[in-house]
Amino acid sequence: MTENLKKTRENIVFIGGKPFINYVTGVVMQFTTNNAVKVIIKSRGKFIGKAVDVAEIARRKFLADKNISVEDVKIGSEKFENKEGKSINVSTMEIILKRNP
């Protein structure tokens, strides 16, 4: 694995069912401790709203002095099979935060 690919994977925060502050801390740590230039917040389905909140709280409250902005937002959907074997679509979203010079 190349160093660039490894760095990119390390800068991804996947949003799920853990407490909100865990994800905010993860984003903040990427920018402060790991000196990341970009952090990608990924979410699916019912966690999309939480991802938006994580991005905004991290950016506005915890990283206000770091000049972090939203570079891009990507939306899409993925097909899954539910427990009954039925094919369903689940919405997906990526929020890309970037450190500005």
Backbone as JSON Lines, residues from 0, in Angstrom:
{"i":0,"aa":"M","n":[0.85,-1.18,0.0],"ca":[0.0,0.0,0.0],"c":[0.89,1.24,0.0]}
{"i":1,"aa":"T","n":[0.58,2.19,-0.87],"ca":[1.39,3.4,-0.93],"c":[1.09,4.29,0.26]}
{"i":2,"aa":"E","n":[1.99,5.18,0.55],"ca":[1.84,6.09,1.69],"c":[0.63,7.01,1.52]}
{"i":3,"aa":"N","n":[0.4,7.51,0.29],"ca":[-0.76,8.39,0.04],"c":[-2.07,7.68,0.31]}
{"i":4,"aa":"L","n":[-2.2,6.43,-0.14],"ca":[-3.42,5.67,0.07],"c":[-3.63,5.42,1.55]}
{"i":5,"aa":"K","n":[-2.56,5.08,2.25],"ca":[-2.64,4.83,3.69],"c":[-3.1,6.09,4.42]}
{"i":6,"aa":"K","n":[-2.53,7.24,4.07],"ca":[-2.91,8.51,4.69],"c":[-4.38,8.81,4.47]}
{"i":7,"aa":"T","n":[-4.87,8.57,3.26],"ca":[-6.27,8.84,2.94],"c":[-7.18,7.98,3.8]}
{"i":8,"aa":"R","n":[-6.88,6.71,3.91],"ca":[-7.73,5.81,4.7],"c":[-7.74,6.18,6.17]}
{"i":9,"aa":"E","n":[-6.62,6.67,6.66],"ca":[-6.55,7.05,8.07],"c":[-7.38,8.3,8.35]}
{"i":10,"aa":"N","n":[-7.67,9.09,7.35],"ca":[-8.39,10.34,7.53],"c":[-9.89,10.21,7.28]}
{"i":11,"aa":"I","n":[-10.42,9.01,7.4],"ca":[-11.85,8.78,7.21],"c":[-12.48,8.47,8.56]}
{"i":12,"aa":"V","n":[-13.6,9.15,8.85],"ca":[-14.36,8.89,10.06],"c":[-15.72,8.35,9.62]}
{"i":13,"aa":"F","n":[-16.03,7.1,10.01],"ca":[-17.3,6.47,9.68],"c":[-18.29,6.71,10.82]}
{"i":14,"aa":"I","n":[-19.44,7.29,10.5],"ca":[-20.45,7.61,11.51],"c":[-21.38,6.42,11.71]}
{"i":15,"aa":"G","n":[-21.63,6.08,12.97],"ca":[-22.51,4.96,13.31],"c":[-23.26,5.22,14.59]}
{"i":16,"aa":"G","n":[-23.41,4.2,15.4],"ca":[-24.24,4.28,16.59],"c":[-23.55,4.69,17.87]}
{"i":17,"aa":"K","n":[-22.26,4.98,17.82],"ca":[-21.55,5.41,19.03],"c":[-22.0,6.81,19.43]}
{"i":18,"aa":"P","n":[-21.66,7.23,20.65],"ca":[-22.01,8.59,21.07],"c":[-21.42,9.65,20.15]}
{"i":19,"aa":"F","n":[-22.18,10.69,19.94],"ca":[-21.87,11.81,19.05],"c":[-20.46,12.36,19.28]}
{"i":20,"aa":"I","n":[-20.11,12.58,20.52],"ca":[-18.83,13.23,20.85],"c":[-17.64,12.37,20.42]}
{"i":21,"aa":"N","n":[-17.8,11.05,20.35],"ca":[-16.71,10.19,19.89],"c":[-16.29,10.54,18.47]}
{"i":22,"aa":"Y","n":[-17.28,10.82,17.61],"ca":[-16.99,11.16,16.22],"c":[-16.4,12.56,16.1]}
{"i":23,"aa":"V","n":[-16.91,13.49,16.9],"ca":[-16.36,14.85,16.9],"c":[-14.89,14.79,17.32]}
{"i":24,"aa":"T","n":[-14.6,14.03,18.36],"ca":[-13.23,13.87,18.83],"c":[-12.36,13.26,17.74]}
{"i":25,"aa":"G","n":[-12.88,12.28,17.02],"ca":[-12.13,11.65,15.93],"c":[-11.74,12.64,14.85]}
{"i":26,"aa":"V","n":[-12.68,13.49,14.47],"ca":[-12.41,14.51,13.44],"c":[-11.37,15.5,13.95]}
{"i":27,"aa":"V","n":[-11.58,15.99,15.16],"ca":[-10.65,16.97,15.74],"c":[-9.25,16.38,15.86]}
{"i":28,"aa":"M","n":[-9.14,15.13,16.28],"ca":[-7.84,14.48,16.42],"c":[-7.12,14.36,15.08]}
{"i":29,"aa":"Q","n":[-7.86,14.09,14.01],"ca":[-7.24,13.99,12.69],"c":[-6.56,15.3,12.3]}
{"i":30,"aa":"F","n":[-7.24,16.41,12.56],"ca":[-6.67,17.71,12.19],"c":[-5.57,18.16,13.15]}
{"i":31,"aa":"T","n":[-5.72,17.91,14.44],"ca":[-4.76,18.44,15.4],"c":[-3.57,17.51,15.63]}
{"i":32,"aa":"T","n":[-3.83,16.26,15.95],"ca":[-2.75,15.32,16.27],"c":[-2.06,14.79,15.02]}
{"i":33,"aa":"N","n":[-2.85,14.42,14.01],"ca":[-2.28,13.82,12.8],"c":[-1.96,14.85,11.72]}
{"i":34,"aa":"N","n":[-2.25,16.12,11.97],"ca":[-2.0,17.2,11.01],"c":[-2.58,16.91,9.63]}
{"i":35,"aa":"A","n":[-3.76,16.33,9.6],"ca":[-4.41,16.01,8.32],"c":[-4.78,17.3,7.59]}
{"i":36,"aa":"V","n":[-4.68,17.28,6.28],"ca":[-5.11,18.39,5.45],"c":[-6.6,18.25,5.13]}
{"i":37,"aa":"K","n":[-7.04,16.99,4.97],"ca":[-8.45,16.69,4.7],"c":[-8.92,15.55,5.6]}
{"i":38,"aa":"V","n":[-10.19,15.61,5.99],"ca":[-10.83,14.52,6.72],"c":[-12.16,14.25,6.05]}
{"i":39,"aa":"I","n":[-12.44,12.98,5.8],"ca":[-13.68,12.58,5.16],"c":[-14.59,11.95,6.2]}
{"i":40,"aa":"I","n":[-15.8,12.46,6.3],"ca":[-16.81,11.92,7.21],"c":[-17.8,11.16,6.35]}
{"i":41,"aa":"K","n":[-17.94,9.85,6.59],"ca":[-18.83,9.0,5.79],"c":[-19.98,8.51,6.65]}
{"i":42,"aa":"S","n":[-21.18,8.47,6.04],"ca":[-22.34,7.96,6.75],"c":[-23.34,7.35,5.78]}
{"i":43,"aa":"R","n":[-24.26,6.57,6.36],"ca":[-25.33,5.94,5.58],"c":[-26.63,6.01,6.36]}
{"i":44,"aa":"G","n":[-27.72,6.02,5.6],"ca":[-29.05,5.9,6.19],"c":[-29.36,6.88,7.3]}
{"i":45,"aa":"K","n":[-29.8,6.33,8.43],"ca":[-30.25,7.17,9.54],"c":[-29.14,7.97,10.21]}
{"i":46,"aa":"F","n":[-27.89,7.7,9.87],"ca":[-26.76,8.4,10.49],"c":[-26.3,9.62,9.7]}
{"i":47,"aa":"I","n":[-26.96,9.94,8.6],"ca":[-26.58,11.09,7.78],"c":[-26.73,12.4,8.56]}
{"i":48,"aa":"G","n":[-27.8,12.55,9.28],"ca":[-28.0,13.76,10.09],"c":[-26.92,13.92,11.15]}
{"i":49,"aa":"K","n":[-26.52,12.8,11.74],"ca":[-25.46,12.84,12.76],"c":[-24.14,13.27,12.12]}
{"i":50,"aa":"A","n":[-23.88,12.83,10.89],"ca":[-22.65,13.21,10.19],"c":[-22.58,14.71,9.96]}
{"i":51,"aa":"V","n":[-23.7,15.31,9.57],"ca":[-23.75,16.76,9.36],"c":[-23.47,17.47,10.67]}
{"i":52,"aa":"D","n":[-24.08,17.01,11.75],"ca":[-23.86,17.63,13.06],"c":[-22.41,17.49,13.5]}
{"i":53,"aa":"V","n":[-21.81,16.32,13.28],"ca":[-20.41,16.11,13.65],"c":[-19.51,17.09,12.89]}
{"i":54,"aa":"A","n":[-19.73,17.22,11.59],"ca":[-18.91,18.12,10.79],"c":[-19.04,19.56,11.27]}
{"i":55,"aa":"E","n":[-20.25,20.0,11.52],"ca":[-20.46,21.39,11.91],"c":[-19.95,21.69,13.32]}
{"i":56,"aa":"I","n":[-20.18,20.8,14.26],"ca":[-19.7,21.03,15.63],"c":[-18.17,21.0,15.66]}
{"i":57,"aa":"A","n":[-17.57,20.03,14.99],"ca":[-16.1,19.95,14.96],"c":[-15.52,21.22,14.34]}
{"i":58,"aa":"R","n":[-16.1,21.64,13.24],"ca":[-15.58,22.79,12.5],"c":[-15.8,24.11,13.24]}
{"i":59,"aa":"R","n":[-16.99,24.32,13.75],"ca":[-17.33,25.62,14.35],"c":[-16.91,25.77,15.8]}
{"i":60,"aa":"K","n":[-16.98,24.69,16.57],"ca":[-16.7,24.81,18.02],"c":[-15.28,24.41,18.38]}
{"i":61,"aa":"F","n":[-14.83,23.27,17.88],"ca":[-13.54,22.73,18.3],"c":[-12.38,23.14,17.41]}
{"i":62,"aa":"L","n":[-12.66,23.46,16.15],"ca":[-11.58,23.8,15.21],"c":[-11.72,25.2,14.65]}
{"i":63,"aa":"A","n":[-12.42,26.07,15.36],"ca":[-12.68,27.43,14.86],"c":[-11.39,28.18,14.54]}
{"i":64,"aa":"D","n":[-10.35,27.94,15.3],"ca":[-9.08,28.64,15.08],"c":[-8.21,27.98,14.02]}
{"i":65,"aa":"K","n":[-8.63,26.83,13.49],"ca":[-7.83,26.09,12.5],"c":[-8.23,26.38,11.06]}
{"i":66,"aa":"N","n":[-9.25,27.2,10.83],"ca":[-9.68,27.59,9.48],"c":[-10.04,26.36,8.63]}
{"i":67,"aa":"I","n":[-10.99,25.56,9.13],"ca":[-11.46,24.35,8.44],"c":[-12.74,24.69,7.69]}
{"i":68,"aa":"S","n":[-12.84,24.23,6.45],"ca":[-14.04,24.48,5.66],"c":[-14.54,23.18,5.02]}
{"i":69,"aa":"V","n":[-15.78,23.21,4.55],"ca":[-16.34,22.07,3.84],"c":[-15.9,22.18,2.38]}
{"i":70,"aa":"E","n":[-15.1,21.24,1.94],"ca":[-14.61,21.25,0.56],"c":[-15.65,20.69,-0.39]}
{"i":71,"aa":"D","n":[-16.32,19.61,0.02],"ca":[-17.27,18.95,-0.88],"c":[-18.22,18.09,-0.06]}
{"i":72,"aa":"V","n":[-19.4,17.86,-0.62],"ca":[-20.37,16.93,-0.06],"c":[-20.8,16.02,-1.21]}
{"i":73,"aa":"K","n":[-20.68,14.72,-1.0],"ca":[-21.07,13.76,-2.03],"c":[-22.22,12.92,-1.5]}
{"i":74,"aa":"I","n":[-23.24,12.74,-2.33],"ca":[-24.37,11.91,-1.94],"c":[-24.54,10.77,-2.94]}
{"i":75,"aa":"G","n":[-25.15,9.71,-2.48],"ca":[-25.39,8.57,-3.35],"c":[-26.27,7.55,-2.65]}
{"i":76,"aa":"S","n":[-26.31,6.35,-3.18],"ca":[-27.06,5.27,-2.55],"c":[-26.37,3.94,-2.83]}
{"i":77,"aa":"E","n":[-26.6,2.99,-1.95],"ca":[-26.05,1.65,-2.09],"c":[-27.18,0.65,-1.97]}
{"i":78,"aa":"K","n":[-27.09,-0.45,-2.7],"ca":[-28.1,-1.51,-2.61],"c":[-27.66,-2.52,-1.56]}
{"i":79,"aa":"F","n":[-28.63,-2.9,-0.73],"ca":[-28.41,-3.91,0.3],"c":[-29.55,-4.9,0.26]}
{"i":80,"aa":"E","n":[-29.32,-6.07,0.84],"ca":[-30.41,-7.02,1.05],"c":[-30.76,-7.0,2.52]}
{"i":81,"aa":"N","n":[-32.07,-6.82,2.8],"ca":[-32.49,-6.83,4.19],"c":[-32.58,-8.27,4.7]}
{"i":82,"aa":"K","n":[-33.04,-8.45,5.94],"ca":[-33.09,-9.79,6.55],"c":[-34.01,-10.74,5.82]}
{"i":83,"aa":"E","n":[-35.01,-10.19,5.15],"ca":[-35.94,-11.03,4.39],"c":[-35.43,-11.34,2.99]}
{"i":84,"aa":"G","n":[-34.25,-10.83,2.63],"ca":[-33.69,-11.08,1.32],"c":[-34.13,-10.09,0.25]}
{"i":85,"aa":"K","n":[-34.85,-9.07,0.66],"ca":[-35.33,-8.04,-0.26],"c":[-34.24,-7.01,-0.52]}
{"i":86,"aa":"S","n":[-34.11,-6.56,-1.77],"ca":[-33.12,-5.56,-2.12],"c":[-33.65,-4.16,-1.79]}
{"i":87,"aa":"I","n":[-32.87,-3.4,-1.03],"ca":[-33.27,-2.04,-0.65],"c":[-32.13,-1.07,-0.95]}
{"i":88,"aa":"N","n":[-32.48,0.19,-1.16],"ca":[-31.48,1.24,-1.36],"c":[-31.29,2.0,-0.05]}
{"i":89,"aa":"V","n":[-30.04,2.29,0.27],"ca":[-29.71,3.08,1.46],"c":[-28.92,4.29,1.01]}
{"i":90,"aa":"S","n":[-29.35,5.46,1.46],"ca":[-28.66,6.71,1.11],"c":[-27.28,6.76,1.76]}
{"i":91,"aa":"T","n":[-26.32,7.38,1.05],"ca":[-24.97,7.54,1.57],"c":[-24.55,9.0,1.43]}
{"i":92,"aa":"M","n":[-23.61,9.42,2.27],"ca":[-23.1,10.78,2.18],"c":[-21.65,10.82,2.66]}
{"i":93,"aa":"E","n":[-20.86,11.64,1.99],"ca":[-19.49,11.93,2.4],"c":[-19.35,13.44,2.53]}
{"i":94,"aa":"I","n":[-18.81,13.88,3.65],"ca":[-18.5,15.3,3.87],"c":[-16.99,15.4,3.93]}
{"i":95,"aa":"I","n":[-16.42,16.22,3.05],"ca":[-14.97,16.37,3.02],"c":[-14.61,17.73,3.63]}
{"i":96,"aa":"L","n":[-13.92,17.67,4.76],"ca":[-13.46,18.87,5.44],"c":[-12.01,19.11,5.07]}
{"i":97,"aa":"K","n":[-11.65,20.38,4.87],"ca":[-10.3,20.73,4.41],"c":[-9.73,21.86,5.25]}
{"i":98,"aa":"R","n":[-8.47,21.74,5.56],"ca":[-7.75,22.81,6.26],"c":[-7.34,23.85,5.22]}
{"i":99,"aa":"N","n":[-7.68,25.09,5.45],"ca":[-7.3,26.18,4.55],"c":[-5.99,26.79,5.0]}
{"i":100,"aa":"P","n":[-5.19,27.26,4.04],"ca":[-3.88,27.85,4.4],"c":[-4.02,29.13,5.2]}
